[in-house]
Amino acid sequence: MAFRKPRLNDRIRGRLPTRTSVSQGWTKWLSTTIIPRIVWTLLPDWMTSPEAQPDPKVVQRTRMSKALRNLLTHRTLSPEEQQQVFREIHDTVLMQSEYITEPNFRTFHPDDLKLMFQQYDQKLLNGACLQALGERPLGFLLSKRMTRAGGKTTWKTIRNRLTGSVREEFEIAVSSHLLFQNFRDETRSVTVTGFECQNRLEAMQRIVEHEIVHLSERLAWNTSNCRARRFQSIAERLFGHRVHTHDLVTTNEMARRQLGIRVGTQVRFDFEGHAMKGIVNRITKRVTVLVPDARGTRYSDGQRYTKYYIPLGMLSRVD
């Protein structure tokens, strides 16, 4: 059989493949062969193996999260019911705690936070919060370093690079610094989440209630924001919270009210037998004072300072 040289009109007559037909062939090959193989290798084992099943713990946790979500969305307590729960938990903590022996307690322990949390979970959430947690750990902390926030709920995800497993940990912290700094001056009222508190135990309850909403919202929706409408709706329906802030006395207020000291104020203090003079840069548990020093660090104003951390009681204002 004789072969002839292809001609230009052969493409028109369909004797030679066109560019379009070649590209379509490549697309079909990729979509039917290569891409499915790549996707298959990336899928978890329980999705690719016909014998394997989803982790029962994950399934149970998902079910409990949905139950908690439903409860948080629909449950509403009347003011009378809320006050009854508050009094019951108040009395239970006083009776069962090894450390809190009076409403204006002078010492307390992380176990007291745990006890209070468990009481709220049982009485208000029917145990749904702990059930949604499952085997994920929940820790409790008394923080001496929190000088502005009354409480804090944190969660972190830890991934094992060797096994690929993922675990979550949760923690509720309450500021012991702020609680013990308050309820010393009877003329100064203290409000937390819109409630006027008469003692440290009541303030502690309001803080824990706020953090319970954070934890529950996180378990139900994987996110939490106390400025958002959903959070504030849950806090009001379950606890009667009208605001999401506190009016506890902070170190900033004590410095301003008792000593007339605020950020930018010139102060003097004694340090290792030397009289020092500087400018207040920050007020937390201790006061950060910048003292002019030619060998110090240069700051944004072009001057050099050495930084000192001084207790508030050691400072006096320079008039």
C-alpha positions as a Markdown table, in Angstrom:
| # | Residue | x | y | z |
|---|---|---|---|---|
| 1 | Met | 0.0 | 0.0 | 0.0 |
| 2 | Ala | 1.4 | 3.4 | -1.0 |
| 3 | Phe | 1.5 | 6.2 | 1.5 |
| 4 | Arg | 1.0 | 9.8 | 0.5 |
| 5 | Lys | 2.0 | 13.0 | 2.2 |
| 6 | Pro | -0.7 | 14.5 | 4.3 |
| 7 | Arg | -2.5 | 17.5 | 2.8 |
| 8 | Leu | -3.9 | 20.6 | 4.5 |
| 9 | Asn | -7.5 | 19.6 | 3.7 |
| 10 | Asp | -7.1 | 16.3 | 5.4 |
| 11 | Arg | -7.7 | 18.0 | 8.8 |
| 12 | Ile | -10.9 | 19.3 | 7.5 |
| 13 | Arg | -12.0 | 15.9 | 6.2 |
| 14 | Gly | -11.3 | 14.4 | 9.7 |
| 15 | Arg | -8.3 | 12.3 | 8.6 |
| 16 | Leu | -5.9 | 14.0 | 11.1 |
| 17 | Pro | -6.7 | 14.8 | 14.7 |
| 18 | Thr | -7.5 | 18.5 | 15.5 |
| 19 | Arg | -6.1 | 20.5 | 18.4 |
| 20 | Thr | -9.5 | 20.4 | 20.0 |
| 21 | Ser | -9.8 | 16.6 | 19.9 |
| 22 | Val | -6.3 | 16.3 | 21.4 |
| 23 | Ser | -7.1 | 18.6 | 24.3 |
| 24 | Gln | -10.4 | 16.9 | 24.9 |
| 25 | Gly | -8.6 | 13.6 | 25.1 |
| 26 | Trp | -6.1 | 14.8 | 27.6 |
| 27 | Thr | -8.9 | 16.3 | 29.7 |
| 28 | Lys | -10.8 | 13.0 | 29.7 |
| 29 | Trp | -7.7 | 11.0 | 30.6 |
| 30 | Leu | -6.9 | 13.3 | 33.6 |
| 31 | Ser | -10.5 | 13.4 | 34.9 |
| 32 | Thr | -11.0 | 9.7 | 34.6 |
| 33 | Thr | -7.6 | 8.3 | 35.6 |
| 34 | Ile | -5.2 | 10.7 | 37.3 |
| 35 | Ile | -7.4 | 13.0 | 39.4 |
| 36 | Pro | -9.5 | 10.2 | 41.0 |
| 37 | Arg | -6.2 | 8.4 | 42.0 |
| 38 | Ile | -4.9 | 11.6 | 43.7 |
| 39 | Val | -8.2 | 12.2 | 45.5 |
| 40 | Trp | -8.4 | 8.6 | 46.6 |
| 41 | Thr | -4.9 | 8.7 | 48.2 |
| 42 | Leu | -5.8 | 11.9 | 50.1 |
| 43 | Leu | -9.0 | 10.6 | 51.6 |
| 44 | Pro | -8.9 | 9.2 | 55.2 |
| 45 | Asp | -8.7 | 5.5 | 55.6 |
| 46 | Trp | -12.2 | 5.2 | 57.0 |
| 47 | Met | -13.6 | 6.7 | 53.7 |
| 48 | Thr | -11.5 | 4.5 | 51.3 |
| 49 | Ser | -11.7 | 1.2 | 53.1 |
| 50 | Pro | -15.0 | -0.7 | 52.8 |
| 51 | Glu | -14.4 | -2.6 | 56.0 |
| 52 | Ala | -13.4 | 0.4 | 58.2 |
| 53 | Gln | -15.9 | 2.5 | 60.0 |
| 54 | Pro | -15.8 | 6.1 | 61.5 |
| 55 | Asp | -14.3 | 6.4 | 65.0 |
| 56 | Pro | -17.2 | 5.8 | 67.4 |
| 57 | Lys | -15.8 | 8.5 | 69.7 |
| 58 | Val | -16.0 | 11.0 | 66.9 |
| 59 | Val | -19.6 | 10.0 | 66.1 |
| 60 | Gln | -20.6 | 10.2 | 69.7 |
| 61 | Arg | -18.9 | 13.6 | 70.2 |
| 62 | Thr | -20.7 | 15.0 | 67.1 |
| 63 | Arg | -24.0 | 13.7 | 68.4 |
| 64 | Met | -23.4 | 15.4 | 71.8 |
| 65 | Ser | -22.4 | 18.6 | 70.2 |
| 66 | Lys | -25.7 | 18.7 | 68.3 |
| 67 | Ala | -27.6 | 18.1 | 71.5 |
| 68 | Leu | -25.7 | 20.9 | 73.2 |
| 69 | Arg | -26.4 | 23.2 | 70.2 |
| 70 | Asn | -30.1 | 22.5 | 70.4 |
| 71 | Leu | -30.2 | 23.2 | 74.1 |
| 72 | Leu | -28.3 | 26.5 | 73.8 |
| 73 | Thr | -30.6 | 27.6 | 71.0 |
| 74 | His | -33.9 | 27.0 | 72.7 |
| 75 | Arg | -33.6 | 26.9 | 76.5 |
| 76 | Thr | -34.7 | 30.0 | 78.4 |
| 77 | Leu | -34.9 | 30.4 | 82.2 |
| 78 | Ser | -37.1 | 33.0 | 83.9 |
| 79 | Pro | -35.4 | 35.5 | 86.3 |
| 80 | Glu | -36.8 | 33.6 | 89.3 |
| 81 | Glu | -35.4 | 30.3 | 88.0 |
| 82 | Gln | -32.0 | 31.9 | 87.4 |
| 83 | Gln | -31.9 | 33.3 | 90.9 |
| 84 | Gln | -32.8 | 30.0 | 92.4 |
| 85 | Val | -30.0 | 28.2 | 90.5 |
| 86 | Phe | -27.5 | 31.0 | 91.6 |
| 87 | Arg | -28.4 | 30.5 | 95.3 |
| 88 | Glu | -28.2 | 26.7 | 95.1 |
| 89 | Ile | -24.8 | 26.8 | 93.6 |
| 90 | His | -23.7 | 29.5 | 96.0 |
| 91 | Asp | -24.7 | 27.4 | 98.9 |
| 92 | Thr | -23.3 | 24.2 | 97.4 |
| 93 | Val | -19.8 | 25.7 | 97.0 |
| 94 | Leu | -19.8 | 27.0 | 100.6 |
| 95 | Met | -20.8 | 23.5 | 101.9 |
| 96 | Gln | -18.6 | 21.3 | 99.7 |
| 97 | Ser | -15.4 | 23.4 | 99.1 |
| 98 | Glu | -12.4 | 22.7 | 101.3 |
| 99 | Tyr | -11.1 | 26.2 | 100.8 |
| 100 | Ile | -14.0 | 28.6 | 100.4 |
| 101 | Thr | -15.6 | 28.9 | 103.9 |
| 102 | Glu | -17.2 | 32.3 | 103.5 |
| 103 | Pro | -18.6 | 34.5 | 100.7 |
| 104 | Asn | -15.7 | 36.9 | 100.9 |
| 105 | Phe | -13.2 | 34.1 | 100.9 |
| 106 | Arg | -9.5 | 34.7 | 101.3 |
| 107 | Thr | -8.2 | 31.6 | 99.5 |
| 108 | Phe | -9.6 | 29.3 | 96.9 |
| 109 | His | -8.4 | 26.4 | 94.6 |
| 110 | Pro | -8.9 | 25.3 | 91.0 |
| 111 | Asp | -11.0 | 22.5 | 92.4 |
| 112 | Asp | -13.5 | 25.2 | 93.4 |
| 113 | Leu | -13.8 | 26.3 | 89.8 |
| 114 | Lys | -14.3 | 22.7 | 88.8 |
| 115 | Leu | -17.0 | 22.2 | 91.4 |
| 116 | Met | -18.8 | 25.4 | 90.3 |
| 117 | Phe | -18.6 | 24.4 | 86.6 |
| 118 | Gln | -20.0 | 20.9 | 87.2 |
| 119 | Gln | -22.9 | 22.4 | 89.2 |
| 120 | Tyr | -23.9 | 24.8 | 86.5 |
| 121 | Asp | -23.5 | 22.1 | 83.8 |
| 122 | Gln | -25.9 | 19.8 | 85.7 |
| 123 | Lys | -28.5 | 22.3 | 86.8 |
| 124 | Leu | -28.7 | 24.5 | 83.6 |
| 125 | Leu | -27.4 | 22.3 | 80.7 |
| 126 | Asn | -28.4 | 18.8 | 82.0 |
| 127 | Gly | -24.8 | 17.7 | 81.7 |
| 128 | Ala | -24.7 | 18.5 | 78.0 |
| 129 | Cys | -21.4 | 20.5 | 78.2 |
| 130 | Leu | -19.4 | 17.7 | 79.8 |
| 131 | Gln | -21.0 | 15.1 | 77.4 |
| 132 | Ala | -19.9 | 17.2 | 74.4 |
| 133 | Leu | -16.4 | 17.4 | 75.8 |
| 134 | Gly | -16.2 | 13.6 | 75.8 |
| 135 | Glu | -12.6 | 12.5 | 76.6 |
| 136 | Arg | -11.1 | 15.9 | 75.8 |
| 137 | Pro | -9.5 | 17.4 | 78.9 |
| 138 | Leu | -10.8 | 20.5 | 80.6 |
| 139 | Gly | -8.4 | 22.2 | 83.0 |
| 140 | Phe | -9.0 | 25.0 | 85.6 |
| 141 | Leu | -6.6 | 27.7 | 86.5 |
| 142 | Leu | -6.3 | 30.6 | 89.0 |
| 143 | Ser | -4.3 | 33.3 | 87.3 |
| 144 | Lys | -2.3 | 35.9 | 89.1 |
| 145 | Arg | -1.2 | 37.5 | 85.8 |
| 146 | Met | -4.6 | 38.4 | 84.5 |
| 147 | Thr | -4.9 | 42.0 | 85.6 |
| 148 | Arg | -7.8 | 43.2 | 83.3 |
| 149 | Ala | -9.9 | 40.2 | 82.3 |
| 150 | Gly | -11.9 | 38.5 | 85.0 |
| 151 | Gly | -11.7 | 35.1 | 83.2 |
| 152 | Lys | -10.6 | 33.4 | 80.1 |
| 153 | Thr | -11.4 | 30.3 | 78.2 |
| 154 | Thr | -8.8 | 28.8 | 75.9 |
| 155 | Trp | -8.7 | 25.8 | 73.6 |
| 156 | Lys | -5.8 | 24.5 | 71.5 |
| 157 | Thr | -5.5 | 21.8 | 68.9 |
| 158 | Ile | -2.4 | 19.5 | 69.1 |
| 159 | Arg | -1.4 | 17.4 | 66.1 |
| 160 | Asn | 0.9 | 14.5 | 66.4 |
| 161 | Arg | 3.2 | 14.6 | 63.3 |
| 162 | Leu | 4.2 | 11.0 | 63.5 |
| 163 | Thr | 0.7 | 9.4 | 63.8 |
| 164 | Gly | -1.4 | 12.2 | 62.3 |
| 165 | Ser | -3.7 | 12.1 | 65.3 |
| 166 | Val | -5.3 | 15.3 | 66.6 |
| 167 | Arg | -6.4 | 16.1 | 70.1 |
| 168 | Glu | -8.0 | 19.2 | 71.7 |
| 169 | Glu | -7.5 | 20.7 | 75.2 |
| 170 | Phe | -9.6 | 23.2 | 77.0 |
| 171 | Glu | -9.0 | 25.5 | 80.0 |
| 172 | Ile | -11.0 | 27.9 | 82.1 |
| 173 | Ala | -9.0 | 30.5 | 84.0 |
| 174 | Val | -10.2 | 33.0 | 86.6 |
| 175 | Ser | -8.2 | 36.0 | 87.7 |
| 176 | Ser | -7.4 | 35.6 | 91.4 |
| 177 | His | -5.5 | 38.9 | 91.3 |
| 178 | Leu | -8.7 | 40.8 | 90.4 |
| 179 | Leu | -10.9 | 38.9 | 92.9 |
| 180 | Phe | -8.6 | 39.5 | 95.8 |
| 181 | Gln | -8.1 | 43.2 | 94.8 |
| 182 | Asn | -11.8 | 43.8 | 95.2 |
| 183 | Phe | -14.4 | 43.9 | 98.0 |
| 184 | Arg | -12.0 | 45.8 | 100.3 |
| 185 | Asp | -13.7 | 49.2 | 100.1 |
| 186 | Glu | -17.4 | 49.0 | 100.9 |
| 187 | Thr | -18.1 | 52.3 | 99.3 |
| 188 | Arg | -17.1 | 51.0 | 95.8 |
| 189 | Ser | -19.8 | 48.9 | 94.1 |
| 190 | Val | -18.7 | 46.1 | 91.9 |
| 191 | Thr | -20.7 | 44.8 | 88.9 |
| 192 | Val | -20.0 | 41.8 | 86.7 |
| 193 | Thr | -22.0 | 41.0 | 83.6 |
| 194 | Gly | -24.6 | 43.6 | 84.7 |
| 195 | Phe | -25.1 | 42.2 | 88.2 |
| 196 | Glu | -24.0 | 44.0 | 91.3 |
| 197 | Cys | -21.9 | 41.6 | 93.4 |
| 198 | Gln | -21.8 | 41.8 | 97.2 |
| 199 | Asn | -18.8 | 39.5 | 97.7 |
| 200 | Arg | -16.0 | 37.5 | 95.9 |
| 201 | Leu | -18.1 | 34.4 | 95.6 |
| 202 | Glu | -20.8 | 36.2 | 93.7 |
| 203 | Ala | -18.3 | 37.8 | 91.4 |
| 204 | Met | -16.6 | 34.4 | 90.8 |
| 205 | Gln | -20.0 | 32.9 | 89.8 |
| 206 | Arg | -20.7 | 35.6 | 87.3 |
| 207 | Ile | -17.2 | 35.2 | 85.7 |
| 208 | Val | -17.6 | 31.4 | 85.6 |
| 209 | Glu | -21.0 | 31.7 | 84.0 |
| 210 | His | -19.5 | 33.9 | 81.2 |
| 211 | Glu | -16.8 | 31.4 | 80.6 |
| 212 | Ile | -19.3 | 28.5 | 80.5 |
| 213 | Val | -21.0 | 30.3 | 77.6 |
| 214 | His | -17.7 | 30.6 | 75.8 |
| 215 | Leu | -16.9 | 26.9 | 76.3 |
| 216 | Ser | -20.4 | 25.7 | 75.4 |
| 217 | Glu | -20.5 | 27.9 | 72.3 |
| 218 | Arg | -17.1 | 26.6 | 71.2 |
| 219 | Leu | -18.2 | 23.0 | 71.6 |
| 220 | Ala | -21.5 | 23.5 | 69.7 |
| 221 | Trp | -20.3 | 25.8 | 66.9 |
| 222 | Asn | -16.5 | 25.6 | 66.9 |
| 223 | Thr | -16.3 | 29.3 | 67.6 |
| 224 | Ser | -17.2 | 31.8 | 70.3 |
| 225 | Asn | -17.3 | 35.6 | 70.5 |
| 226 | Cys | -18.8 | 37.4 | 73.5 |
| 227 | Arg | -19.5 | 40.5 | 71.3 |
| 228 | Ala | -21.7 | 38.5 | 68.9 |
| 229 | Arg | -25.5 | 38.4 | 69.1 |
| 230 | Arg | -25.6 | 34.6 | 69.6 |
| 231 | Phe | -23.3 | 34.6 | 72.6 |
| 232 | Gln | -25.2 | 37.5 | 74.3 |
| 233 | Ser | -28.5 | 35.8 | 73.6 |
| 234 | Ile | -27.4 | 32.6 | 75.3 |
| 235 | Ala | -25.9 | 34.5 | 78.3 |
| 236 | Glu | -29.1 | 36.4 | 78.8 |
| 237 | Arg | -31.5 | 33.5 | 78.4 |
| 238 | Leu | -29.5 | 31.2 | 80.7 |
| 239 | Phe | -27.9 | 33.5 | 83.2 |
| 240 | Gly | -29.7 | 36.9 | 82.8 |
| 241 | His | -26.4 | 38.6 | 81.8 |
| 242 | Arg | -27.2 | 42.1 | 80.4 |
| 243 | Val | -23.6 | 43.0 | 79.4 |
| 244 | His | -20.5 | 40.9 | 78.7 |
| 245 | Thr | -18.0 | 43.0 | 80.7 |
| 246 | His | -17.1 | 43.6 | 84.4 |
| 247 | Asp | -16.5 | 46.6 | 86.6 |
| 248 | Leu | -14.0 | 45.0 | 88.9 |
| 249 | Val | -11.4 | 47.3 | 90.4 |
| 250 | Thr | -8.2 | 47.0 | 88.3 |
| 251 | Thr | -4.7 | 48.1 | 89.1 |
| 252 | Asn | -5.2 | 51.0 | 86.7 |
| 253 | Glu | -8.1 | 52.3 | 88.7 |
| 254 | Met | -6.3 | 51.9 | 92.0 |
| 255 | Ala | -3.3 | 53.8 | 90.7 |
| 256 | Arg | -5.5 | 56.6 | 89.3 |
| 257 | Arg | -7.9 | 56.8 | 92.3 |
| 258 | Gln | -5.4 | 56.4 | 95.2 |
| 259 | Leu | -2.2 | 57.9 | 93.9 |
| 260 | Gly | -3.2 | 60.0 | 90.9 |
| 261 | Ile | -1.0 | 57.9 | 88.6 |
| 262 | Arg | -1.7 | 56.9 | 85.1 |
| 263 | Val | 0.2 | 56.2 | 81.9 |
| 264 | Gly | 2.5 | 59.2 | 81.1 |
| 265 | Thr | 2.7 | 60.4 | 84.8 |
| 266 | Gln | 6.1 | 61.3 | 86.2 |
| 267 | Val | 6.9 | 59.3 | 89.3 |
| 268 | Arg | 9.7 | 58.7 | 91.7 |
| 269 | Phe | 10.8 | 55.6 | 93.6 |
| 270 | Asp | 13.8 | 54.1 | 95.4 |
| 271 | Phe | 15.7 | 51.3 | 93.7 |
| 272 | Glu | 18.6 | 49.6 | 95.5 |
| 273 | Gly | 19.3 | 52.7 | 97.6 |
| 274 | His | 19.1 | 55.1 | 94.7 |
| 275 | Ala | 16.4 | 57.7 | 94.1 |
| 276 | Met | 15.0 | 57.2 | 90.6 |
| 277 | Lys | 12.6 | 59.4 | 88.6 |
| 278 | Gly | 10.8 | 58.3 | 85.4 |
| 279 | Ile | 7.6 | 58.1 | 83.3 |
| 280 | Val | 4.9 | 55.5 | 83.7 |
| 281 | Asn | 4.7 | 53.4 | 80.5 |
| 282 | Arg | 2.3 | 50.7 | 81.5 |
| 283 | Ile | 0.2 | 49.6 | 84.5 |
| 284 | Thr | -0.5 | 45.9 | 85.1 |
| 285 | Lys | 0.2 | 43.9 | 88.3 |
| 286 | Arg | 3.3 | 46.0 | 88.5 |
| 287 | Val | 4.0 | 49.4 | 87.0 |
| 288 | Thr | 6.4 | 49.7 | 84.1 |
| 289 | Val | 8.5 | 52.9 | 84.6 |
| 290 | Leu | 10.9 | 54.3 | 82.0 |
| 291 | Val | 13.9 | 56.1 | 83.5 |
| 292 | Pro | 16.1 | 58.3 | 81.2 |
| 293 | Asp | 19.4 | 56.6 | 80.7 |
| 294 | Ala | 22.0 | 57.4 | 78.1 |
| 295 | Arg | 22.9 | 53.7 | 77.9 |
| 296 | Gly | 19.3 | 52.5 | 77.7 |
| 297 | Thr | 17.1 | 51.5 | 74.8 |
| 298 | Arg | 16.0 | 54.1 | 72.3 |
| 299 | Tyr | 12.2 | 54.6 | 72.2 |
| 300 | Ser | 9.9 | 56.2 | 69.6 |
| 301 | Asp | 10.4 | 59.7 | 71.1 |
| 302 | Gly | 14.1 | 59.5 | 70.3 |
| 303 | Gln | 15.2 | 59.3 | 74.0 |
| 304 | Arg | 16.9 | 56.4 | 75.7 |
| 305 | Tyr | 15.4 | 54.8 | 78.8 |
| 306 | Thr | 15.9 | 51.9 | 81.1 |
| 307 | Lys | 12.8 | 49.9 | 82.0 |
| 308 | Tyr | 11.9 | 49.1 | 85.7 |
| 309 | Tyr | 9.0 | 47.0 | 87.0 |
| 310 | Ile | 7.9 | 48.6 | 90.3 |
| 311 | Pro | 5.0 | 47.6 | 92.7 |
| 312 | Leu | 2.4 | 50.3 | 92.8 |
| 313 | Gly | 2.9 | 51.0 | 96.5 |
| 314 | Met | 6.5 | 52.0 | 96.0 |
| 315 | Leu | 5.6 | 54.8 | 93.6 |
| 316 | Ser | 4.8 | 58.5 | 94.4 |
| 317 | Arg | 3.7 | 61.1 | 91.9 |
| 318 | Val | 6.0 | 63.9 | 90.9 |
| 319 | Asp | 4.0 | 67.2 | 91.1 |
